[in-house]
Amino acid sequence: MRLCSRRRGVSEVVGALMLTFVTLAFMSIIALNFTASSRELTAGYVDAMRRDRGSLAESLTLVSVDLGDGATLWLYNAGRQRVEVVEVDVNGERLQLLPPLVLEPGRLSPLRLNASSPILQGSTLLIRTSMGSVFRFEASP
Amino acid sequence: MRPARRAGVSSVVGGLILTLVFISMMSALLTIEREHREYVASLRQFQQEELLKSREDLRLAYRVSDGTLMVEAENPSPVAVEVSYVVLSYEGRVASAFNASCVIPPGLSSTLSVPIPQGRPSSVKVVTRRGNVFEAAEEAPRPSSARSSLDGVEAVWPEYSGVQECAAALLAADELFIASAPGHLVPVYWSYYGEPRLAGWQLTTAGARINVYDWGGRHLARVELPEEPTFMALGAGCLAFATSRYVGVANPSTGNLLWAKPLGSVNYLDIEGNTETLYVLSGGQYLHAFNLRTGAPLLIDVGGCSFVRSSGPLTVVVRSGSLLLYSRAVELNRTGGGYYSAWAFPERGLIVASVASSPPILRFFDLSLSLLKEVRLPTGFYVEDLAVANSFWAAVAEDDARKTLWLTTFGADGRVIEVQTLASSPLGIARHGSSQRMLRGEGDLIALECYSWANYWKGASWTAYSGGWVLKDGGLAFKVPGCFMARLSRGRLAFIDQRAQLSLTRIAEAPLLDCCLELLPRANEVYVRAGGPPKAVEAEAVVRYGPPTNVNLRVMSLPEGLSASLDKSSGVPPFRLTVTIEASHELPPREYRIAIVAEADGVALASLPLTVKVYDRPTLIVKSTCRIVGHASLQTYATSPCFTYSLHPIFDPWRARAFVNVSYRHPHPVSLGWGGALGEVTIPLEAPGPLYACFLHRDLYGGPSGKWEKRLLIYEGGGTWRAAWSTDLADDAQSWRAERVSLEGLLKRGAVNYVALAIAAVSGDAQVDGAWWEARSPMEDDFQLYIYSRDVVVAEGLAEGQVVQVHRADDGSLVGQAAAGPEGRVVIRCGDGQLDPCGRCFVTVTPVDGAPWQSAPLTLYGGDVLIFTG
């Protein structure tokens, strides 16, 4: 009987310890999971805001377009930071710039395009930067 | 007890976990809050900058002076404007961008001056630091100090800048653009209506923008059209316009757009001035009419129309071969019969219509369309315009091949007096472009202006020829070469030619028709030093037509401190006269304008405007006769589509630079002939000989010889080209090789010359691989064909015996020298290759005020004219 009652006491302790351990492990996993997803969400939100801030600091002006075959865009960086132009969309045709055209603040630079169709007056030009900003212009000389 | 202890453990564990979660959330919240604060700050800064950007404004006007572009920038906005760049475009292509770095405080003005690489730019834009782009308008003609009266109205004479643009803008207008004043006949670009009040505007066009100036050159208004206008007409105080998609009317005095309606493919528009009705021909056949003031449609889509012209209260329309007479968009009368074109002359009670038969027929009607008479024309003529004078009438016709424009004059009875060629295509090929000519008849005279464009391969076009003619008694009274504008109205006649010089005058008053005089100057500008020696300028009085009449000469508009004397005060032309001009010590150094006037019986027959530039110290003015054909001005010209040229661009952020690549054109089969890049160049009259051209060329052709040639060709006229230089493409010019080509005797001075860089196929079995060659300037990485006078300069404005020496700037060695003769002009021959085409030099003149005078170092080009103020 004594032996039995002692054994019974041991299993109670072991059971309690196991229960505590399982609870602890479960709760830890849930807490860690929560903090990780919270950090991820925060990082995503912060990244989006930083990108937006970067976009706000970017400003491009299309000064002139030399129209016709092999047109040249004259772009001016009126923003506070350098702009990397990575893609130009001309009449629906996407032209990747490799390497990207880097425009320092306050500088005017030509961008020569070799689009398959000529750029005419009134053509719509979409210019995409590495920060994700998209500038829309209408071609005019 | 045991359960209590377990509960304590779980509470601690739970608390720890909660603390962990809390810390994690707080840190995330703090990060987000910090980033959000920065984002809001950026957003505020962005909005602030956008607000400032939207407030920026600049009023810009530019003028070209001595190879420099001066941009007057006025900042009427409440914010300081920082100018970053001045961008110049030629023919719609950016040629250069200059870093300006200039801050204009609110309410103040500043002048930006930039060198211009070639002639007058077609567009000048200013880019601000905040990214705004403003376009500058060409400055209005600025009033000079010379004043006179015009029909009781105080008039200010404009100087002539941008005349070609003004003239082109107003050729479409149907009213008078002439003002006459004693001593001058001044063409000002006015439409006046509502006598006796003189009202009107001077217009200049810049893309979709029309600038309106008042009598004194003050900017009145800016009319912003939806697009660049293709047609314009002035009348009844309104400016009617058509663009590629719209037609509308604006008020030029306020700049307000009265109305605009979508209407494309406009071929012609005209204003019925007396009834305020606008007629528009679109789509080659649809006639529309609108109320000029409100735009209310009066007549819509009358199809089958091919011709419409308005005059006074009447409009004639040719529709499906029938002739219709309209007024206020209401059909008054009609008659059938295969008509091609028609004109109304309500003041003469006449309607004249041409019938497209063989031979063509002209029919004269009264205003009720009753036939008065019929005249047969020479076969193959298509009458484009027609004018009627008191005793004769004239028609302009084009032949079937569109190569030649003919002028036929008829007596009042319809017999042909004379048929003459007005102009034929200068390059000997059929024209594909449009041409303009306008006949005006009044009293005993008919005036004609004519200019034409030609199109060639690749859609290139330019003004091929222009000229003005005045007819009297059915014959040619006189001719104005290069006339851009001729107006004959309200008893006055005026021409503007390419030099912006004006001609003649009152028609109603007899003396002027009897003798037409012109004063031809040797130079339009005189350079003098205040307190320096007097300077003389020669002129010639010539009779354009009519019997010579004794004329009196006098000088007008002399400011105090400037004296001018004539060596003769009267004479019977033709004769030469010398004007001697001297400036006193006290005369402030600047530009003055004076005029020499020739009068007969108190009526001014001709005037000679002179610009006197006064300097306060001895100065050497360099006028270059070297001319450059740049890549921006080239056009494709070829005897076959298998030849072309292209530009090989060179990366340069500041200017558009390129080599010229003249090549075979895929996939067209090779045919014998030649083609490439065609440029035009005007060689100044004073350019001394010998004329040369220099350039570098290279190719990578590895094929056999005798198949292709590189050529530099000069157009001789009459469809003939001469090769000034040619070499086989199979030469050894694998790397850049310099060529100096003599063009003396091939180029005409004082005229437009056509120069072509070409590749020629001289064998029918020529292989196309490597069939190209490139050319560029010897001095820079760009195509600039220099045409210059080799190793020679001219010095003027010297006293007899003064010695002029040209030295190299680097080592001071003497390059050339000469002593002035009695005429004060000397040609200095320099050592071989010293000015080929240019060199860095300084000039000494001995003696000046008893001692030698030396200029600062300057770059001299072969052929430069050095004008010394003394």
HADDOCK unambig.tbl for C-alpha pairs under 7 A between the chains (distance, minus, plus):
assign (segid A and resid 24 and name CA) (segid B and resid 13 and name CA) 6.87 0.50 0.50
assign (segid A and resid 28 and name CA) (segid B and resid 17 and name CA) 6.92 0.50 0.50
assign (segid A and resid 31 and name CA) (segid B and resid 17 and name CA) 6.50 0.50 0.50
assign (segid A and resid 31 and name CA) (segid B and resid 21 and name CA) 6.40 0.50 0.50
assign (segid A and resid 35 and name CA) (segid B and resid 21 and name CA) 6.42 0.50 0.50
assign (segid A and resid 35 and name CA) (segid B and resid 24 and name CA) 5.94 0.50 0.50
assign (segid A and resid 39 and name CA) (segid B and resid 28 and name CA) 6.68 0.50 0.50
assign (segid A and resid 42 and name CA) (segid B and resid 28 and name CA) 5.95 0.50 0.50
assign (segid A and resid 42 and name CA) (segid B and resid 32 and name CA) 6.86 0.50 0.50
assign (segid A and resid 46 and name CA) (segid B and resid 32 and name CA) 6.35 0.50 0.50
assign (segid A and resid 46 and name CA) (segid B and resid 35 and name CA) 6.41 0.50 0.50
assign (segid A and resid 49 and name CA) (segid B and resid 39 and name CA) 6.52 0.50 0.50
assign (segid A and resid 53 and name CA) (segid B and resid 39 and name CA) 5.79 0.50 0.50
assign (segid A and resid 53 and name CA) (segid B and resid 42 and name CA) 6.18 0.50 0.50
assign (segid A and resid 56 and name CA) (segid B and resid 43 and name CA) 6.94 0.50 0.50
assign (segid A and resid 56 and name CA) (segid B and resid 46 and name CA) 6.26 0.50 0.50
assign (segid A and resid 61 and name CA) (segid B and resid 131 and name CA) 5.75 0.50 0.50
assign (segid A and resid 63 and name CA) (segid B and resid 133 and name CA) 6.46 0.50 0.50
assign (segid A and resid 66 and name CA) (segid B and resid 92 and name CA) 6.21 0.50 0.50
assign (segid A and resid 66 and name CA) (segid B and resid 93 and name CA) 4.76 0.50 0.50
assign (segid A and resid 66 and name CA) (segid B and resid 94 and name CA) 6.59 0.50 0.50
assign (segid A and resid 76 and name CA) (segid B and resid 131 and name CA) 6.96 0.50 0.50
assign (segid A and resid 78 and name CA) (segid B and resid 129 and name CA) 6.06 0.50 0.50
assign (segid A and resid 78 and name CA) (segid B and resid 130 and name CA) 5.31 0.50 0.50
assign (segid A and resid 78 and name CA) (segid B and resid 131 and name CA) 4.84 0.50 0.50
assign (segid A and resid 106 and name CA) (segid B and resid 129 and name CA) 6.39 0.50 0.50
assign (segid A and resid 109 and name CA) (segid B and resid 653 and name CA) 5.23 0.50 0.50
assign (segid A and resid 110 and name CA) (segid B and resid 653 and name CA) 5.86 0.50 0.50
assign (segid A and resid 141 and name CA) (segid B and resid 92 and name CA) 5.35 0.50 0.50
assign (segid A and resid 141 and name CA) (segid B and resid 93 and name CA) 6.99 0.50 0.50
